[in-house]
Amino acid sequence: MVKIKARDLRGKKKEELLKQLDDLKVELSQLRVAKVTGGAASKLSKIRVVHKSIARVLTVINQTQKEKLRKFYKAILLPQPPE
């Protein structure tokens, strides 16, 4: 798994991000099993990369959700200028 960039994630839709999050969680669980069973060192070093990728995906999801809520409530709470 290549390190995921946050700028690449920002262009994706929420459904795509959730699917990628599920894939990363599955991969992390497989790597943890490999760690317990005495897997190769290359697999053990990937745990950190996958864990940080999960954090990046969750961060982008939360940031976009908060931004949408800000726009929604800004439109409601700010008075409209008289015409």
Order of alpha helices (4+ residues) and beta strands (2+ residues): alpha-alpha-alpha
